[in-house]
């Protein structure tokens, strides 16, 4: 990860925790200033404006923790289910942020249904990965990616407001991937579970 992003994230985490716990007006002003500094660093090194970054950082409340991103892993006839994201016209495992009130399995079922049209049943936790260690694309926030293997029990291929196409792909014929959502190394890891069902879960 780029040093500037590491520093900006750490400054943001300190400011967010400080704003959460501090009641002293002068300390809160200092933490707000740190948050502004973090936003300026991120904006200067990215394509987003300072106003956009400030808005996103200010929306983060409470004690800072990594965000959870759930990804559904569905195999059929030796091929992996992927959906084409309208946002970047590239392919990813169906999934997204975990929603409050739903378990990891319930989130996977919901995301797969919404993005691909398939009804599934969660079967196995394959991996929990730190996005900072498993992507070449630096991101503003820190994520843990949860990969859950699921089995199709109904439904059929159907796009959504977020996805334009649905398909199953062979390990050797992958389409262009949406790298902020999943990398080729992650997809290859998942095919490893298909070849070896007894493989232990991967983490970190």
Secondary structure as the mmCIF struct_conf table of DSSP 4:
data_model
#
loop_
_struct_conf.conf_type_id
_struct_conf.id
_struct_conf.beg_label_comp_id
_struct_conf.beg_label_asym_id
_struct_conf.beg_label_seq_id
_struct_conf.end_label_comp_id
_struct_conf.end_label_asym_id
_struct_conf.end_label_seq_id
HELX_RH_AL_P HELX_RH_AL_P1 UNK A 3 UNK A 21
HELX_RH_AL_P HELX_RH_AL_P2 UNK A 25 UNK A 45
BEND BEND1 UNK A 46 UNK A 48
HELX_RH_AL_P HELX_RH_AL_P3 UNK A 50 UNK A 58
TURN_TY1_P TURN_TY1_P1 UNK A 59 UNK A 59
BEND BEND2 UNK A 62 UNK A 63
STRN STRN1 UNK A 67 UNK A 76
TURN_TY1_P TURN_TY1_P2 UNK A 77 UNK A 78
STRN STRN2 UNK A 79 UNK A 85
TURN_TY1_P TURN_TY1_P3 UNK A 86 UNK A 89
STRN STRN3 UNK A 90 UNK A 92
BEND BEND3 UNK A 94 UNK A 94
STRN STRN4 UNK A 95 UNK A 97
HELX_LH_PP_P HELX_LH_PP_P1 UNK A 98 UNK A 99
TURN_TY1_P TURN_TY1_P4 UNK A 100 UNK A 101
BEND BEND4 UNK A 102 UNK A 102
HELX_RH_AL_P HELX_RH_AL_P4 UNK A 104 UNK A 116
STRN STRN5 UNK A 118 UNK A 130
HELX_RH_3T_P HELX_RH_3T_P1 UNK A 131 UNK A 133
BEND BEND5 UNK A 134 UNK A 134
BEND BEND6 UNK A 136 UNK A 137
BEND BEND7 UNK A 140 UNK A 141
STRN STRN6 UNK A 143 UNK A 155
BEND BEND8 UNK A 161 UNK A 162
STRN STRN7 UNK A 163 UNK A 169
TURN_TY1_P TURN_TY1_P5 UNK A 171 UNK A 172
BEND BEND9 UNK A 173 UNK A 173
STRN STRN8 UNK A 177 UNK A 177
TURN_TY1_P TURN_TY1_P6 UNK A 179 UNK A 181
HELX_RH_AL_P HELX_RH_AL_P5 UNK A 184 UNK A 195
TURN_TY1_P TURN_TY1_P7 UNK A 197 UNK A 198
HELX_LH_PP_P HELX_LH_PP_P2 UNK A 199 UNK A 201
STRN STRN9 UNK A 202 UNK A 203
#
